[in-house]
Amino acid sequence: MTALTLGKEPLYFGAPQRPQFGFYHPPAGAKRRSVAVLLCNPIGDDLMRAHRPFRHLAESLASAGFPVLRFDFDGSGDSAGDERDPHRVATWRADVVRAGEELRARSGADRLALVGLKLGATFAMLGAEDLGGVDALILWGAYVNGSAYVSETTRAHKMHLMLQPAFFSGGAPSPDGQEALGYLLTGKTIEELAAVDLLSTSRSPAKRTLVIDAANVETKDSALTTHLTKLGSVVTYRHMPGNRFLITSPHQSEIPSTVISTITGWLAEEAPFVGEAAPSAAAIPPATATALSESFREQAVLFGARRRLFGILATPPPETARPDLPAIIMLNAGTVHRVGSHRLYVPMARRWAKLGFHVLRVDLSGIGDSPVPEGCTENLTYPRDGLDDVRAAMDFLKETTKIGRFVVTGLCSGGDLAFQLGFKEPRVASAIMINPRTFLVNDLNMVDSYEQARWYQQSVTQSDKWKKLIRGDVNITRALRLAAPKVRDLVVRRARRAVTTIMEAVRPNDPTVEQRRETDVPYCLRTMAGRGVDTYLFVSEHDPGVDYVDANYGPAMSALASIPNFRRTDVKGTDHTFTARWAQDQVGAMITEHLTQRFLAARAA
């Protein structure tokens, strides 16, 4: 695997028993800058939302001639570890040093610049100090202390809990810490973060520092800029509020182009070109695209036409490998990259690999680290080539593992694709659909309208929602209209018309009975199971995609319960992405139990 395929090189580095994952972006063009740039990802929910902007930042810097390494901290993204592990603060601080050393070795550059976002910026400054000072440091919305991070993230979680208590009612909060929008801060980690204070540092972290203030209110003469100046760093301040991508769903977010161009331009001011774009091949340590730790075995892979699609393949240890087991393909949840919402996919994939399965977490075209095809738009929930991308993953696994049967699974849009593949693709042995949104047959706007209608129906029967109506927080006329008894039938009729319109646009004017049936979700599920495909519908209770289908095809959906090879699980008291930690644990445990019974226990018997 070379950087020529994607314009970047995936690699694992650090201690073999605790590998970190990253991407090295070599400088574009014939010359390189004198400074190599290390991008320190944020941690927690910010990482999921910042993955795409940080990739664009890396590409911008590489296009300007900088060698760039972006990496995941321990226990986050594709790196080893878990948020429950001990010594988080010391480990994250050391991660920056390891990544800096890796970048120096790979790029041949002596001078380093560090860029961090949010908590990643906090540790970038600490790591720069540990590296003995670097040439340049960019602090993008840095937390001045660890307690501020804990306060902000846990407060946001509590606000979500207050506004939507039903989404957390199915289980108890994690007893060993505080939850933070799908992630966990253990009590020990909170204690360690409380000791982090950038104002207590005693050495200058960099010759020059760019402080990007993302707050709404400008604070040019802040304690941080004053402290950095006293330490001897030449400080440049930029007030650039917004960062809407950190509070927007990934599929709706916009790239912060102004900030990216500001960072690239500021670094280029004192980083002249120094010659050839890369050191001699002999000077570069070989990239390791495989992690063989005690806890997991993973490989960064490229597949598909011109090997343009990216994924992470978890492989079973030799003692548990089972060539008779199907391989598992995990599909993007919306436009969240291959780790899944709240990093849900990573522990599931590693757990299943230990049982003997090969598990491939993929980035579909234009999502994560798979480039967008020519003529298409990136960051689409339903990319044009999505189904073909999954078929390419099947071809790759067949070629490399000799396995020709597959389990396809995914959350949200990933569940929609799993549904279509289970119905159409003969190589699918199992389709595990987790909260599918449209099944790729229903109109998304109609599903969203139905979800809104249900919310308003519930609102007028709950006292706290009535208080919102009285205060004027909710449009009462609209609420009453949507809560009318016939709203469900109205939405269903509109949805049927919308689906008919869409299908007639791409099919003959007089579709056959079979073509009509392809938009009939319970018929497709029944057909799938009837062919022997393990058909598992795993949903949050009243999740809008399946709730809408239940309203449309109630008797037919209920009748599926008696069909062999079909199973449905409804998890009460959680939301679409399983934000509560108890819900994430339950998803992993229940789907693992299903795979064990369906494929391991049956073969053992």
N, C-alpha and C positions, 0 to 999 in steps of 0.2 A: 504494500500500500504506500503510495507516495502522495505528496502534497499537490502533485500536478492534477489529480483527478477532481478534487473539489476546490482547489486553490488554498487548501489548508490541510493540516496533518493531525489526525487524532492520535493521542498518545496517553499512556499511563506512565507515571514517574513517582519518585519517592521510594519509601521502603516497600519491598516486594510483598510483605505481609499486610501492608496498609496502603495500597496504591491510590494515588490521586489521578483524576482524569482531567484532560484539558485538550485544547486545540492550539497547535502552533500555526500561525499565519506568516509565511515567509514574505519578505518585501516584494512588491510587484515591480517589474521593470528591471533594468540592467544595473541600477545602483541602489544602495541601501543607506539609510541614515546612520549616524554615529551612535544613536541611542536605541536600545530595545525596550519595548513597552510591555509591562505586565498588567493585565486586567484582572482585578480582584472582584469576583462576582459578589453580589449581595447574598444574604442567607435567609432562609425561610420563604414566606410567601413572595417576598420581593424577587427572589431568584426566578420563580416561575414566570413572573411578569416581565422581568428584565432580560430574559434570555435573548430574545430577538433584537432589542436595541443594542445589547452588548455585542452581538454578532456583527451588526451593522457598524458599530464603533471599531471593532477589530478590522473589518474590511476597509473602512475609511483610512485607518492608520497604515495598513499594509499597502494600500494604493498610493499613499504618500511616501512610501519607502521605508517604513518602520518594520522591523521584525516584531511580532506580537505573540504573546501567549496569554490565553484566557483559560481559567481553571475553576474547578469546583472545590470548595473547601471540604474537608473531611466531614462525612455524615450528611452531605448535601449533593444534589445532582447525581452524577454517575460515579462519584468517588466512593471509596470504601467507607464503612461506618454508619452510625445511626445517631439520631439526636439524643437518644437515651444514654449514649456512651459517656464515660467520665472525662474530666479534664478538657472540656470543650474549648475554653479560652486559651489555654496553653497550646493546645493542638492547632487551633486556627492561627494563632500567632506564628507558630513554627511552619505552618503550611505556606505562608508568604515567603519565608526564607527559602524553603525547598523549591518553590516555584521560581523564585528569582535566580537561584543557582542553576536550575534546569534551563531557563531562558538564556542565561549567559553562555552555557555550554552549547546550546543548540544554535544560537545566533552568531556566536563569536564576538559579541559586543561586550565591552567592559562597562559602559555607561548604561544605567538603568533608569527608567521612569516607571512609576507605579500609579495606576488609576484605580480608584475604588468607588463604589456606589453604596450609600447607606451604611450598613454594618460592615460591608466589604471595605469601605473607605476608612472606617475606624481601624480595622486590622491592617490596612495598607500602611497607615501612618506608623503603627506599632512595629510592623514588619520592616519598614524602611529604616527605623531606628536600629533594629536588630541586625540589619544588613550593613550597618556602619555608616548609614547615610547614602542617599541615592542622588542622581543628578536632578530629577524632577519628580514632583508628587502632585497628584490631582485628587482633591477631596470633594466628591460630588455628593452633596447632601449628607455629609458624615454626621454620625452621632458623636457628640463630644464626650459622652460617657455611656457605659453599658446600661445603666439604669434607665436612660432615656429610651433606649431600644426596647427594653422589657416593658416599660410603661406604655409606649405607643402601640406595640403589637398586641399586648394583652388587652389594652383598652379597646382596640378595634374589635377584638374577638368578643369581648363582653357586650359591646354595642350590637353586634350581630346577634348574639344570644338574646338580648333584650328585645330587639325588633322582631325576631323570628324564633320564639322559644320552642315552637313545635319541632323545629329542625334539630333540636338538641335533647328532646324529651325521651328518646328511646334508651338512654343509658346514662350512667354516671360520668361526670368529668374525670379525667385522668387523676389518680390520687398522688402521683409522684411529681407534680409540678403544676405549671399553668399552661393552658392551651393558647395558641397564638395563630388563629386563622388556618387551622389544619395542621399546625406543627406544635411541637411540645418543647417547652423550656422546663427542664427538670429543676427541682429545688436547688441542687448543687450548681447547675449552670447559672441560675439567677444570682446565686451568691457570688459566683466567680465574676459575672458581668458587672456586679455592683462595685467591684474593685477596679474596673477599667475606667480610666480618666485621662483623656488626651492632654488635659491641662497640667497633669502631674509629670509629664515626660521631661527629661533633663538634657537631651541632646537634640540637635537639629536633625530632623528626618531627611531633609533634602536641601540642596543649594537654593532651589526656588520652588515655590508652591502655588498652585492655582486652587483657590477656594471657590467652589461653585455653590452659592447659597440658593437652595431650592425653595426656601420658605416664602410665603406670600408677602411678609413684611421684611424689608431690607434691613440688615444689621451689619453694615460694612465694618464698623469698629467693634467687632465681636470679641469675646474673650479668646476665642481660638486664633483669630488672625493676630491679635495682640501677642499671644503667647508664642506663636510661630516666629513672629518678628523678633521677639526678645531672644529666641534661641539662635537667631542668625540666618533664618531663611528669608529670601526675598519673596514677599507675598503679593500675589495678584488676586484681586477680589472681583468676582462677577456675580451679580444678582440675576438669576435665571429661574424664576418661579415656574411652576407648572407640574412637570413630572407626572402628567396625567396617566401615562402608561402604567404607573405603579398602583393606580386605583381603578383601572379600566380592565374589563375582561380582555384577555390576550387577543381574541379575534376582532376586537373593536379598537384596539390601541393604535396609536400613531407613533412613528419613529421620531424621537426628539432631535431632528436634523440640526437645529441651531446649536444645541449643546455639543453634538458630535463634531460639527465643523469648528466650533470654538476650541474644543480639546485638541483636535488635529492641528489647527493653526498655531495654537499656543506652544505645543510641543515642537513644531517645526521651526519656530523662531530661533532656537538655539541648538538645533540638531542638524548640522550640515550633512550633505552626502559625502561618503568616504570611499566609495569605490564599488567593487562588485557586490551584487545582491546577496551572495552567500559565501561563507568561508569554504575552504576546500572540503571535499567529501570526507577525507581522512580525519578532519578536525571535528566532525559532527558525530556525536554519539548516536548509535542506531536507535530509531524510534521504536518503542515497544507498544504495539497495539493490542497486547494481550495482558490481562491481569490474572495471575495464578496465586491468589492469596489463600490463607487457611479458611476464610469464610465464604469466598465465592471465586468462580472462574468465569471471566468475561473477555470478550474480544470485540473491538470496534471493527465493523465490517462495512464494505461498500458493495452494492449489488444493483441489478437492473441494467438497462441499456447504458453503455458507456460508464457503468459503475458510478452513477451519479446519486444514487439513493444511499442514505446512511442509517445505520442501526447498531444496537449493542446486543450481541449474542451471548447469553449465559449458557454455559455448558455444564453437564453433570460431572461430578468426580468419577473416575474410572470404575470405582466399586459399585456405583449406583446406576451407571449408564444402561439404558434399556433400548436397544435398536427397534423393539416392537412398539414403542410408545410413539404417539404422534408428536410432532414439534408444535410449539405454541407460538403464535404471532400476536403481539400486543399492539393495538392501533391507537394513534393519537386521540386524546380526548379534546375535541375542538382543535384549537391551534396550540395547545400546550405541547412542548417538545416531549420527547420519548420517555421522560421520567413520570409523566402522568400528573394529574391534579394532586397537590399536596405530596408529591413524590410517591404516590400510591403504588405505581408500577414496579419500582425498584425492589422493595423488599418482597413483593409477590413473585417477581421473576427469579430472584435468588433463592427463594424458598422452594419454588417448583423445580429449579435446576437440581437442588439437593435431592429431590425425590426421583430424579432420573430423566426429567424432560429437558430437551433443548428449548430455550425460550429466546425469541428475538423481539426486542422492543424497537419498533421502526419509526422513522420520521417519513411521512408521506411527502410528496412533491410540494415544495414551497413552504414546508413547516419544519421548524427546528433547524437542523443542519443539512437538510436535503434541499438543493437549489430548485428554484421555480423553473418549469419548462419554458422554452421560448414562446412568447405570445400569451403567456398566462400571468396571473397576478399572484403574488405570494400571500401567505397568511390567510388562506381560505379554509373555512371549516370543512368544506366538501370540495377538495381539489379535483380538477377535471380528470386526472389520471389515477384517482385514488384506488379504484378496483384493480386496475392494471398494475399499480405499484405493489399491491398485496400479492397478486399472482407472480410478480417478479421475485418477491420475497420467498414464495413457495418454490420457485425454480432454483433460487440460490440455495435454499436449505436442502433440496433434493440432491443438488450437485455436490454439496459440501458434507452433508451428513448421511446421505443415502436414504433419508426418511421422506416418504411420499404422501403421508397423511398428516392433516393439520388441525389444530384447535385455533380458531380465530376469536379474539376477544378484544373488547375495548369499551370505554365509558363514553356516553353521549354520542357524538358522531362516529366514534369508533364502534359503538354498539350498532349503529345504523349500517355501517359497512359489513360488520360481522353477520348481520341479518341477511343482507343481499348475497354475500358469499356463501353462506350456509344454504341458501335457496338455489343458487345458480352454479356453484363451483363443486364438481364431483370429488375433488381432493379433500374437501372439508369433512373431517370426522366429527367435529364438535363446534358449535357456535354458541359462545357465552356472551350474551348481550347485556351490558350493564347500563341501565337507564338510557336506552336508545331514545333519541329525540324525535325523529321523523320516519325512521325505517327506510328512508330515501324514497318514500311514496307519498307521504303527507306533506302539506304545505306548512312551512315553519311558522309563517305569520298566523295561520289558523291555530296551530298548537299553542303559540304564545297568547293568542286571544282567549283561548279556552282556559289557559292557566290564570290569566288575569280575571276572567269571569268567576272561576272557582274561588279566587282570593276574596273578591268582593262578596260573594255569597256567604263565605265564612265570616266576613267582617261584620255583617249586619246581625249576626247571632252571637257576637262576643262583645262583652261590655267594654273592654279596653279599646276595641276597634270603634265602638260607638263614641267613645270619648274623642277619638281622632276626628270623627265626623262632626261632632259638636264644635270642636276647636277650629274646624275648617281645614284640617290637614288633608282631608280627602274630599274629592269632588262628589258631593252627595247625590247630585242628579245622575251623574254617570254611574255611581255605585248602585243606585236603585234600579237603573235601567239594566245594568249587567247582571244584577241579582234576580232578575225576573225569572219565574219558574220555567219559561220556555227557552232560556238562553242556551241551554245545552243543545237542544234540537236545532236552534238557529245556527249556532257555530258549526254543528255537524253538517247541516245542509250546505253551508257556504264552503266548508272544507271539501265536500264531495264535488261541488262545482269547480273549485280551484284545482283539485287533482285531475278532474276530467279535462279541464282546459289545458293543463300542462301536458298530460299524456297525449292529447290529440295534436299538440303542436309538434310532437316528435314521432308519432305513429300514424298509420293510415287512418283515414277519416272513419272507416268502419272497422274498429278493432275487433279482433276475435275474442271469443270467450276466454281463452287462455291469457290474452293480453290484459283483459280486464281483471283477471284473477291475480295478476302480478301486483296489483295495488291493494289487494285484500290481505291485510296482515295476518289474521287468524288462518286463512287458507294457506298462505305461504308457510306459516309455522307448522301447520298440520302436515303439509306436503314434505317439509324438511324432515320432520320426525318420522314420517312414514317411509322415507328413504333410508332410515337407519342413522341419520345424523343426530348426535346428542344435542338437543335443543334446549338451552338453559336461558331463561329470562330472569335476570336478577335486577330488581328494581326497588327504589325507595317508594314507600307507600304514597300514592297520589303524585308520583313524579309525572310532570305534564305530558311527556311523550306517550307513555303507556296509559296514563289516565284518559287521555284523549281517545286512544284506540278502544279502551274499555267502554267509553261512552258511546262510541260509534258501533262497536261490534260486541256488545255485552254478552249475549248468549253464546256466540261463537267462541269468544275468548274464554268464558267459563268452561265450555265443553272440552277445551284442550287439556284440562286436568286429568282426564281419563285416557289420554293418548300415550302409548308407550314411547319412550325416548324424549318426552317433553317434561320439563320441570320449570316451575316458577317459584321464586322466593320474593316476598314483599317484606322489606325491612321497615319497621315503624320508627317514627321519630327521628328522621335524619333528612338531609337535603340532597340535592342533585349530585354534588361532588363528594359527599361523605366528609364534611368538614370536621365533625366531632371525632376525636381520636378513638373512642369506643366503636364508632361506626367503621372506621378504617380497619381496625382490628377484626371486626366481625366480617367485613367483606373478604379480607384475606383468608380468614379461617374457614368460612363457609364455601368459598370457591375452591379452596385447597381440598376440603373434605369431599366436594363433588368430584374433582379430578381423581382423587384417590379411589373413591368408590367406583367411578365409571371406568377407569383405565388400569389402576394398580390392583385393587382388590379382585376385579373380575379376572385378570390374568393370573393372579396368584391362585385363585380357585381352580 
